[in-house]
Amino acid sequence: MSSDTTELTWFKSSYSGSQGDDCVEIAIAEHAVHVRDSKDVTRPAFAVDRERWAPFVRFVAEGSQAP
């Protein structure tokens, strides 16, 4: 997978706060979904294989619902 994320189209998560805090952006590419912190886009993004994206999101959602 290429680590060049300069030509990707980034989308802000619909769950991001309206105050600009806790923002996550994703960019969908041919072979991966790239994820970055929108507050600091100079930090490296990480990539998740497209086949693994749904299980990744499911894992994160389940982990965030702690009692």
C-alpha angles and dihedrals in degrees: 000000000000117000092207106112098166096101097047125110108234125210125196117233114257086226094059115116120257090231092067094253127124093016123171125185128195134196121196116217132176096271105015148029111233121211129196143165107256092206091064112025091170089073115090117268120224127226132223121196109252090238089056097044098091094047089047093052091045090051092050093047093050092047092052093056097071114153 
